C-alpha cells in the first residue's frame, strides 16, 4: 500500500514539473530591429532570474500587435513606434501607467555596398536611376510609417511610392538592399550597422517625430510579475549598455 502511495506521489510530482517550468517562461514579442540586442539580453535576464526562460518572438510591430490581439500568448510587448503601442493601449492590451520608452533610433537611407552611386539627399531617390526602393509597409511596419511621413512632408511620396518594394519588416528591407535586389532602402541606423560589408549608409534622414521605442507588460500576461521585472530590466545600466553597443540611443 505504502509503495503504491509513494509511486502515486512520484507520478503526481513528475507531472507537475512541466507546469512549473512553463509558468516560469516569459514570452517577449519585440520589433524586428531589436532582434540582435534582445538575443543578447535574454540570457542576461535569465541569469539574474534563475528558473525563468525568455522566449523571444520578433516581427513587424503591427503584425505582433495583431497576434497579441488575437490571443497569442505574450507577457511583454516592445514596439518600434508610439502609434502601435497607442493602439495596444486603446485595445486594453497594455496599461498607460506601465508603458515606458527605453531606446531611440535613427532613420537612414542605405544602398548596396558596391553601388556605383549614392543619393546626396532624399529628393535624389525620385530620379530615374533609383527604380526600386525598399520601404517597410506603412500599414504594419513602423519604419515604413516614419519613411512615408518624411516623404509626404517633402512632397516626395507621390514620386517614390510607385518605386516602393514593400518589406514585411525592417530586416527584410535590409536584406533586399544587402542582396542588391533594390537600388536603395529605408532602415534604422541600428540595422544598417549589422551589415557594413553589404550595405552603406548614404544619408541620415531627420524624422518628423522622434523614433522612440516603448515597452510594456501585457495586461493579461501569464507571468505578470516577471513581465514588469523585464520592462524594468530594459532601463537598467546593464541592459542599456548592451542596447547602446547595438547602436540604440537613450530615449
Backbone bond lengths (Angstrom), bond angles and torsions (degrees), N, CA, C in turn:
res aa  C-N    CA-C-N  psi(-1)  N-CA   C-N-CA  omega(-1)  CA-C   N-CA-C  phi
1 X - - - 1.466 - - 1.536 110.39 -
2 X 1.371 114.67 -47.85 1.458 119.60 -179.37 1.518 111.16 -62.11
3 X 1.358 114.64 -38.73 1.466 118.67 -179.63 1.521 110.76 -63.29
4 X 1.346 116.40 -44.54 1.465 120.22 179.10 1.527 110.76 -62.13
5 X 1.340 115.06 -38.99 1.462 119.83 179.73 1.520 111.13 -63.61
6 X 1.328 115.34 -44.14 1.458 119.72 179.29 1.528 111.48 -64.28
7 X 1.361 115.18 -39.50 1.475 119.06 177.93 1.521 110.49 -63.10
8 X 1.324 115.68 -40.55 1.470 119.53 -179.65 1.522 110.56 -62.93
9 X 1.356 115.03 -41.98 1.455 118.83 178.08 1.523 111.70 -63.27
10 X 1.347 115.38 -39.56 1.465 120.71 179.77 1.518 111.02 -62.35
11 X 1.333 116.41 -44.94 1.468 121.07 179.35 1.517 110.60 -64.08
12 X 1.358 115.09 -43.35 1.455 119.11 -179.62 1.522 111.15 -62.55
13 X 1.340 116.76 -43.41 1.465 122.00 179.88 1.518 111.23 -64.41
14 X 1.330 116.32 -43.12 1.469 120.92 -179.12 1.514 110.92 -64.61
15 X 1.333 116.51 -40.55 1.464 119.32 -178.70 1.521 111.58 -69.56
16 X 1.340 116.35 -23.16 1.463 119.68 -179.78 1.519 112.71 -79.53
17 X 1.338 117.57 -22.13 1.463 121.07 -176.82 1.524 113.98 -57.62
18 X 1.348 120.06 -48.27 1.457 119.46 -179.69 1.523 112.58 -60.52
19 X 1.358 116.01 -33.70 1.450 119.04 179.83 1.520 110.20 -66.96
20 X 1.340 116.93 -39.95 1.457 121.04 178.20 1.517 110.54 -64.28
21 X 1.326 116.31 -43.98 1.466 120.68 179.39 1.520 110.45 -63.18
22 X 1.344 115.97 -42.20 1.458 119.96 -178.59 1.522 110.51 -63.79
23 X 1.360 114.81 -38.29 1.457 118.88 -179.04 1.523 111.27 -63.37
24 X 1.330 117.98 -23.94 1.458 121.72 -178.64 1.525 112.20 -87.94
25 X 1.322 117.80 -6.50 1.453 119.87 178.40 1.526 110.14 -68.78
26 X 1.326 116.17 143.84 1.457 122.30 176.94 1.521 107.29 -125.49
27 X 1.313 117.73 114.88 1.457 121.85 -178.35 1.523 109.99 -97.41
28 X 1.319 115.74 121.88 1.461 122.21 -178.04 1.524 109.19 -115.33
29 X 1.316 116.52 116.95 1.464 121.56 175.36 1.520 107.31 -98.12
30 X 1.337 116.46 118.83 1.464 120.27 -172.10 1.525 112.29 -135.01
31 X 1.319 115.17 150.96 1.463 122.33 178.03 1.530 110.44 -55.22
32 X 1.325 115.79 144.32 1.466 121.65 -175.64 1.526 112.59 -56.06
33 X 1.326 117.12 -33.18 1.468 119.80 -178.18 1.520 113.03 -67.81
34 X 1.334 117.24 -11.90 1.465 121.28 179.44 1.528 112.23 -93.21
35 X 1.319 117.46 -0.52 1.467 122.02 -172.12 1.526 113.94 -49.62
36 X 1.299 117.65 -57.86 1.470 120.28 -174.18 1.520 112.23 -65.52
37 X 1.318 116.77 -43.46 1.461 120.29 -179.38 1.522 111.24 -65.41
38 X 1.325 117.76 -43.88 1.469 120.65 -177.86 1.529 111.26 -69.57
39 X 1.321 117.68 -30.49 1.466 119.29 176.95 1.524 111.15 -67.04
40 X 1.307 116.64 -25.76 1.464 119.90 175.16 1.533 110.76 -84.97
41 X 1.322 116.72 -33.74 1.458 120.49 -178.60 1.529 113.02 -72.82
42 X 1.329 116.64 -33.58 1.469 120.29 -176.02 1.530 113.00 -55.28
43 X 1.340 119.78 -51.55 1.470 119.11 179.54 1.526 113.50 -65.10
44 X 1.325 117.38 -28.20 1.459 120.07 176.64 1.529 110.00 -65.99
45 X 1.326 115.20 -42.05 1.470 119.96 178.76 1.523 110.20 -67.15
46 X 1.325 116.90 -39.99 1.466 120.80 178.97 1.528 111.34 -63.10
47 X 1.326 116.50 -40.32 1.465 120.61 179.29 1.528 111.01 -64.10
48 X 1.323 115.54 -38.56 1.469 120.26 -179.62 1.527 112.10 -76.88
49 X 1.339 116.02 -16.23 1.468 120.95 -178.45 1.528 109.19 -132.02
50 X 1.328 117.27 75.43 1.472 121.73 -177.34 1.532 111.96 -52.56
51 X 1.335 114.40 136.24 1.459 119.58 179.71 1.510 113.64 95.13
52 X 1.333 116.52 -10.12 1.461 120.41 179.02 1.520 110.08 -99.93
53 X 1.317 116.80 132.81 1.459 123.00 177.30 1.521 108.51 -115.83
54 X 1.331 116.33 120.74 1.466 120.96 -179.10 1.528 109.82 -89.01
55 X 1.315 115.53 122.55 1.466 122.13 175.53 1.523 107.89 -103.05
56 X 1.335 117.06 123.56 1.459 121.41 -175.87 1.520 111.52 -104.54
57 X 1.329 115.41 135.44 1.463 122.11 178.90 1.524 107.32 -130.67
58 X 1.345 116.98 114.07 1.459 121.13 -175.89 1.529 111.65 -110.50
59 X 1.326 115.41 152.07 1.459 120.56 177.22 1.513 110.01 173.31
60 X 1.325 116.73 -175.61 1.458 120.79 174.61 1.528 107.81 -65.60
61 X 1.317 116.94 140.59 1.461 120.61 -175.55 1.527 112.22 -55.73
62 X 1.338 116.49 -42.16 1.460 119.87 179.74 1.517 112.97 -64.24
63 X 1.323 115.82 -39.56 1.467 120.13 178.98 1.525 110.63 -67.11
64 X 1.321 116.41 -38.76 1.469 120.18 178.29 1.521 110.54 -64.36
65 X 1.334 116.34 -40.41 1.461 120.06 178.76 1.525 110.77 -61.92
66 X 1.324 116.33 -41.15 1.462 120.05 178.04 1.526 110.91 -61.93
67 X 1.320 116.70 -41.60 1.462 121.01 178.15 1.526 110.77 -60.23
68 X 1.316 115.83 -46.97 1.466 120.90 -178.49 1.522 110.65 -64.42
69 X 1.333 116.02 -43.76 1.461 120.48 -179.11 1.531 111.87 -62.23
70 X 1.327 115.77 -28.28 1.465 120.32 -179.68 1.528 112.60 -88.43
71 X 1.337 116.13 3.49 1.455 119.70 174.99 1.502 116.99 103.82
72 X 1.335 117.79 6.81 1.464 119.29 177.57 1.526 108.84 -62.46
73 X 1.340 117.74 134.23 1.466 119.85 -178.00 1.524 111.57 -65.19
74 X 1.319 116.06 131.47 1.460 121.43 178.12 1.526 108.56 -159.95
75 X 1.307 115.53 147.61 1.461 121.23 177.49 1.525 112.05 -108.68
76 X 1.340 115.45 -33.94 1.468 121.11 -176.21 1.526 109.05 -133.04
77 X 1.330 116.24 141.29 1.461 121.43 176.59 1.521 108.44 -125.15
78 X 1.335 116.30 123.53 1.472 122.35 177.51 1.524 107.60 -118.70
79 X 1.315 116.63 115.39 1.459 122.34 -176.69 1.519 111.44 -104.97
80 X 1.330 115.98 156.11 1.462 120.30 178.36 1.521 112.08 -90.32
81 X 1.333 117.50 1.79 1.462 119.65 177.73 1.520 110.97 -152.70
82 X 1.314 114.45 161.97 1.463 120.83 -179.52 1.525 111.85 -72.46
83 X 1.324 116.39 -35.62 1.463 120.81 -175.43 1.521 112.12 -58.61
84 X 1.333 116.65 -44.20 1.466 119.35 -179.09 1.523 110.99 -67.34
85 X 1.327 116.74 -40.18 1.460 119.05 177.54 1.525 110.75 -67.69
86 X 1.326 117.54 -34.02 1.465 120.76 175.48 1.530 110.27 -60.21
87 X 1.330 115.49 -41.02 1.468 119.73 178.43 1.520 110.58 -64.47
88 X 1.334 116.33 -41.23 1.461 120.37 178.29 1.531 110.25 -61.54
89 X 1.324 115.62 -38.79 1.461 120.36 179.50 1.528 111.28 -67.59
90 X 1.338 116.85 -43.36 1.462 120.69 179.69 1.525 111.85 -62.68
91 X 1.344 115.89 -30.70 1.464 120.77 179.42 1.529 112.28 -84.29
92 X 1.330 116.26 0.65 1.452 119.86 178.74 1.516 114.06 76.71
93 X 1.325 116.68 16.16 1.471 120.62 -177.98 1.525 112.01 -82.78
94 X 1.338 116.04 -26.87 1.462 120.90 175.33 1.521 108.16 -134.86
95 X 1.328 116.18 160.70 1.455 121.28 178.69 1.528 110.13 -104.23
96 X 1.326 115.76 138.27 1.462 120.73 -177.59 1.521 112.00 -56.87
97 X 1.313 116.61 -37.09 1.469 120.55 -176.27 1.525 113.06 -70.87
98 X 1.340 117.17 -14.61 1.464 120.19 -175.98 1.521 113.99 -105.93
99 X 1.331 117.86 -9.04 1.463 119.49 179.72 1.521 110.25 -84.78
100 X 1.308 115.45 149.71 1.458 119.60 176.77 1.521 110.35 -153.18
101 X 1.322 116.72 151.44 1.464 121.91 175.94 1.526 107.60 -83.86
102 X 1.341 116.70 134.74 1.463 117.97 -177.02 1.525 114.49 -123.59
103 X 1.335 119.10 -18.27 1.463 121.68 174.08 1.524 110.00 -150.76
104 X 1.332 114.58 167.72 1.464 121.36 174.50 1.524 108.41 -128.00
105 X 1.331 115.94 166.62 1.458 120.49 -179.11 1.524 109.57 -147.04
106 X 1.330 115.88 178.84 1.464 121.91 -177.69 1.518 109.94 -134.20
107 X 1.322 116.73 140.94 1.459 122.03 177.34 1.523 109.58 -87.49
108 X 1.332 116.50 134.87 1.464 120.98 178.61 1.523 110.37 -135.94
109 X 1.318 115.28 159.25 1.462 122.15 171.49 1.523 106.64 -104.35
110 X 1.327 116.29 128.83 1.459 120.54 178.63 1.525 110.12 -119.10
111 X 1.323 114.94 157.09 1.467 122.39 175.63 1.523 107.24 -133.35
112 X 1.334 118.42 162.46 1.470 119.90 176.48 1.524 110.52 -56.59
113 X 1.313 116.90 145.38 1.464 121.91 -174.81 1.521 113.23 -54.58
114 X 1.318 116.58 -34.63 1.464 119.93 -176.86 1.531 112.67 -104.56
115 X 1.325 115.71 22.89 1.469 119.56 179.11 1.529 110.02 -62.80
116 X 1.313 116.21 141.96 1.462 120.79 -178.22 1.522 111.94 -70.09
117 X 1.339 116.56 -26.40 1.466 118.98 -179.65 1.521 109.74 -145.61
118 X 1.322 114.03 161.55 1.460 120.74 178.78 1.522 108.89 -133.69
119 X 1.315 117.48 146.36 1.469 119.62 178.26 1.530 110.55 -70.12
120 X 1.326 116.26 142.51 1.460 121.26 177.55 1.519 110.35 -91.73
121 X 1.335 115.48 -20.78 1.464 121.22 179.57 1.527 107.82 -150.10
122 X 1.316 116.28 160.03 1.467 120.19 -179.70 1.524 110.31 -57.94
123 X 1.323 117.62 -35.03 1.465 121.49 -179.03 1.525 111.94 -60.11
124 X 1.331 118.13 -26.59 1.462 121.39 179.81 1.529 111.95 -63.00
125 X 1.337 116.74 -24.52 1.463 119.95 -178.56 1.533 112.15 -67.99
126 X 1.311 116.32 -13.54 1.471 119.84 176.89 1.526 111.22 -78.85
127 X 1.342 117.16 -13.09 1.463 120.73 179.72 1.525 111.30 -67.21
128 X 1.324 116.00 156.31 1.464 121.71 -178.24 1.523 112.45 -63.16
129 X 1.309 117.74 -24.35 1.462 120.78 -179.03 1.519 113.75 -67.14
130 X 1.316 116.80 -16.38 1.475 121.22 177.33 1.527 107.16 -111.01
131 X 1.327 115.09 90.89 1.459 120.43 -173.46 1.524 113.46 -91.39
132 X 1.342 116.96 -25.68 1.466 121.45 -177.93 1.529 108.58 -132.31
133 X 1.323 114.97 121.98 1.466 120.28 -176.43 1.534 109.23 -128.54
134 X 1.319 115.98 122.43 1.463 121.02 -179.04 1.533 110.21 -79.06
135 X 1.322 114.63 123.49 1.469 121.27 179.84 1.530 107.99 -138.55
136 X 1.304 116.82 132.39 1.460 120.08 176.06 1.521 110.27 -60.10
137 X 1.329 116.71 142.54 1.457 120.79 -179.73 1.531 109.62 -61.87
138 X 1.338 117.88 115.60 1.464 120.72 -174.28 1.529 114.29 -57.80
139 X 1.308 117.77 -27.34 1.465 120.56 -176.99 1.521 112.58 -66.22
140 X 1.331 116.89 -29.33 1.465 118.86 -174.73 1.523 114.93 -133.79
141 X 1.320 117.48 -11.53 1.472 121.07 -175.11 1.533 110.09 -112.79
142 X 1.340 117.67 114.43 1.467 120.15 -177.46 1.523 114.97 -52.63
143 X 1.350 118.09 -42.25 1.467 118.91 -179.47 1.523 110.19 -62.19
144 X 1.315 117.37 -28.76 1.460 121.09 176.01 1.520 111.63 -70.07
145 X 1.331 115.99 -37.70 1.466 119.45 177.96 1.525 110.82 -68.59
146 X 1.327 116.35 -41.50 1.466 118.83 177.09 1.533 109.91 -60.66
147 X 1.336 115.75 -42.73 1.460 121.10 -179.00 1.525 111.05 -63.20
148 X 1.320 115.90 -48.29 1.466 119.83 -179.01 1.520 110.57 -60.98
149 X 1.320 117.10 -40.55 1.466 120.87 -179.82 1.523 111.09 -62.12
150 X 1.338 116.05 -42.68 1.461 120.57 179.13 1.529 110.78 -63.90
151 X 1.318 115.71 -45.79 1.465 120.26 -177.48 1.531 111.64 -68.30
152 X 1.312 117.10 -36.64 1.466 119.54 177.18 1.528 110.79 -66.20
153 X 1.329 116.51 -39.96 1.471 120.07 179.40 1.522 111.41 -63.85
154 X 1.350 115.44 -30.06 1.467 120.11 -179.79 1.529 112.01 -94.40
155 X 1.341 116.89 7.92 1.472 122.60 -177.96 1.526 111.97 56.61
156 X 1.348 115.64 38.30 1.466 120.60 -178.38 1.529 112.89 -115.29
157 X 1.325 117.56 -8.59 1.455 119.97 -175.63 1.532 111.31 -60.67
158 X 1.300 117.74 -40.76 1.459 121.31 -179.59 1.511 112.65 -61.37
159 X 1.346 117.19 -33.44 1.464 121.59 -178.71 1.524 111.83 -82.96
160 X 1.326 117.13 -30.30 1.468 120.27 -173.79 1.531 113.26 -97.35
161 X 1.311 117.73 -28.41 1.474 119.35 -178.61 1.535 113.20 -54.57
162 X 1.359 120.12 -40.65 1.472 119.64 179.16 1.537 113.17 -62.84
163 X 1.317 117.20 -19.48 1.463 121.13 179.92 1.532 112.35 -91.95
164 X 1.317 115.68 -4.93 1.462 120.49 -172.08 1.520 113.07 -67.54
165 X 1.332 115.07 128.81 1.453 122.44 169.29 1.523 104.74 -104.20
166 X 1.320 116.35 105.01 1.452 121.25 -173.14 1.521 113.25 -67.60
167 X 1.320 115.40 135.33 1.465 121.41 178.46 1.522 109.12 -114.52
168 X 1.323 116.43 139.95 1.464 121.69 -178.39 1.521 112.82 -75.13
169 X 1.320 116.84 -17.35 1.464 121.99 173.32 1.528 107.65 -162.04
170 X 1.322 116.68 171.55 1.461 119.94 -174.47 1.529 112.43 -65.08
171 X 1.327 116.98 -31.66 1.461 119.40 179.86 1.535 111.52 -68.27
172 X 1.323 116.80 -30.99 1.460 119.30 177.01 1.529 109.80 -69.07
173 X 1.327 116.89 -39.35 1.469 120.30 176.41 1.530 110.10 -61.35
174 X 1.315 115.97 -41.33 1.471 121.03 177.47 1.525 110.92 -60.68
175 X 1.325 116.76 -44.61 1.461 121.24 -179.25 1.524 111.51 -64.05
176 X 1.317 117.50 -39.17 1.471 120.58 178.85 1.528 110.35 -57.99
177 X 1.340 115.54 -43.59 1.464 119.39 -179.30 1.527 110.33 -72.02
178 X 1.327 116.91 -41.87 1.471 121.08 -178.87 1.524 111.54 -59.57
179 X 1.330 116.31 -34.84 1.474 120.57 179.51 1.530 111.70 -89.40
180 X 1.326 116.58 5.53 1.474 122.20 179.48 1.525 111.73 57.62
181 X 1.323 116.50 33.12 1.460 120.90 177.03 1.527 111.07 -84.82
182 X 1.335 115.49 -12.11 1.459 121.59 176.66 1.529 107.63 -133.99
183 X 1.322 115.66 167.88 1.466 120.33 -178.53 1.523 112.48 -87.47
184 X 1.332 116.27 -23.59 1.454 121.20 -179.60 1.518 108.67 -164.91
185 X 1.321 116.27 169.66 1.452 119.18 179.17 1.515 110.86 -160.62
186 X 1.325 115.37 155.97 1.462 121.60 176.50 1.526 108.69 -104.31
187 X 1.325 117.10 122.54 1.464 121.99 178.82 1.530 107.73 -142.63
188 X 1.316 116.18 179.97 1.457 120.54 173.87 1.523 109.32 -84.83
189 X 1.316 116.53 154.69 1.462 121.34 178.27 1.523 111.06 -59.52
190 X 1.331 116.98 -34.55 1.460 120.71 -179.36 1.521 111.85 -65.79
191 X 1.323 116.96 -33.78 1.462 120.57 178.95 1.525 110.61 -74.49
192 X 1.318 116.41 -42.75 1.469 120.20 179.27 1.522 111.10 -58.71
193 X 1.330 116.60 -34.79 1.467 120.88 -177.42 1.525 112.86 -68.32
194 X 1.322 117.34 -15.39 1.468 120.68 -177.98 1.525 112.72 -77.59
195 X 1.322 117.50 -20.55 1.464 121.27 -176.53 1.530 111.64 -130.76
196 X 1.313 118.91 58.25 1.468 120.59 -177.14 1.519 113.67 -64.44
197 X 1.339 116.82 -19.47 1.462 119.76 179.17 1.524 112.44 -87.15
198 X 1.344 117.19 -10.72 1.464 120.40 -176.57 1.529 114.35 -118.22
199 X 1.330 115.84 -22.22 1.468 119.17 177.50 1.518 109.03 -135.01
200 X 1.317 115.69 157.66 1.468 119.91 174.28 1.526 108.58 -133.69
201 X 1.312 114.97 145.35 1.460 120.69 -179.77 1.517 108.85 -79.97
202 X 1.331 115.54 120.66 1.459 120.34 179.59 1.525 110.72 -84.97
203 X 1.329 116.47 -39.42 1.456 119.90 179.70 1.521 111.25 -164.16
204 X 1.300 114.89 152.68 1.462 121.75 174.63 1.525 107.49 -92.55
205 X 1.322 115.97 137.12 1.462 120.74 -173.99 1.532 110.46 -112.15
206 X 1.328 117.81 113.21 1.471 119.65 175.71 1.533 109.42 -63.82
207 X 1.314 116.69 135.02 1.465 120.79 -179.25 1.521 110.68 -100.25
208 X 1.321 115.41 157.88 1.463 120.30 -178.28 1.525 111.27 -69.43
209 X 1.334 117.19 -21.93 1.462 121.66 175.22 1.525 108.05 -142.65
210 X 1.319 117.84 151.67 1.466 120.62 -177.26 1.533 111.60 -59.93
211 X 1.323 116.06 145.87 1.460 121.09 176.69 1.525 107.53 -90.69
212 X 1.322 115.45 96.12 1.451 122.19 -178.62 1.519 110.25 -115.41
213 X 1.320 116.40 135.24 1.463 122.06 -178.85 1.536 110.28 -98.80
214 X 1.337 118.58 117.14 1.453 120.83 175.40 1.530 111.10 -94.73
215 X 1.321 115.89 152.29 1.462 121.34 176.74 1.526 107.61 -137.04
216 X 1.330 116.40 148.68 1.461 120.26 179.52 1.519 110.21 -157.29
217 X 1.326 117.24 149.95 1.463 119.66 171.77 1.523 107.92 -74.66
218 X 1.307 118.05 146.39 1.462 121.08 178.18 1.525 109.34 -74.19
219 X 1.319 116.59 141.35 1.459 121.06 -178.66 1.527 111.48 -59.47
220 X 1.342 115.85 -33.18 1.462 120.25 -178.86 1.526 111.19 -104.52
221 X 1.327 116.94 27.94 1.465 120.89 -177.69 1.530 111.40 -58.17
222 X 1.330 118.19 128.62 1.466 120.97 176.25 1.528 111.92 -61.15
223 X 1.335 116.28 -30.48 1.463 121.29 -178.76 1.534 107.84 -121.26
224 X 1.333 115.38 67.13 1.463 122.14 -170.64 1.523 113.83 -59.40
225 X 1.315 117.69 -45.56 1.464 120.67 -176.70 1.527 111.06 -63.61
226 X 1.336 116.44 -44.58 1.460 119.89 -179.35 1.528 110.84 -71.37
227 X 1.334 117.42 -29.83 1.461 121.15 177.02 1.530 110.06 -62.67
228 X 1.326 116.71 -45.30 1.456 120.88 177.69 1.523 110.45 -63.90
229 X 1.310 115.67 -37.14 1.464 120.85 179.38 1.532 110.31 -64.95
230 X 1.331 117.56 -38.85 1.464 120.95 179.70 1.526 110.55 -66.41
231 X 1.329 116.40 -41.02 1.465 120.20 178.01 1.526 109.87 -59.90
232 X 1.320 116.92 -43.68 1.458 120.85 178.54 1.533 110.69 -65.88
233 X 1.325 116.47 -36.56 1.461 121.83 179.14 1.524 111.60 -59.66
234 X 1.334 117.36 -37.25 1.462 121.19 -177.73 1.526 113.11 -63.15
235 X 1.323 116.69 -22.99 1.469 119.76 179.51 1.529 111.94 -97.50
236 X 1.318 117.07 1.81 1.461 121.09 179.52 1.527 110.22 -72.17
237 X 1.328 118.33 155.82 1.467 121.27 178.64 1.529 112.98 -55.91
238 X 1.335 117.09 -39.17 1.466 120.19 -178.49 1.523 111.33 -64.62
239 X 1.339 116.47 -46.19 1.461 120.23 -179.75 1.523 111.11 -68.58
240 X 1.331 116.70 -40.17 1.459 120.07 179.98 1.527 111.48 -64.29
241 X 1.331 117.06 -32.06 1.462 120.68 177.92 1.528 110.68 -65.91
242 X 1.340 116.59 -40.09 1.469 120.75 177.68 1.523 109.65 -66.10
243 X 1.311 117.00 -46.69 1.466 121.11 -179.32 1.532 111.04 -61.38
244 X 1.322 116.47 -38.87 1.475 120.56 178.89 1.524 110.87 -65.43
245 X 1.329 116.60 -35.00 1.453 120.47 179.29 1.526 111.00 -64.79
246 X 1.321 117.05 -27.28 1.466 120.70 177.31 1.516 112.49 -91.66
247 X 1.337 116.38 8.48 1.452 121.11 172.92 1.516 116.33 96.83
248 X 1.321 117.66 0.13 1.462 119.68 179.32 1.529 110.23 -76.31
249 X 1.323 115.56 144.97 1.459 120.31 178.73 1.514 111.47 -99.55
250 X 1.310 115.58 174.76 1.456 121.42 176.39 1.534 108.40 -70.05
251 X 1.336 117.01 149.61 1.473 118.72 179.64 1.535 111.48 -70.67
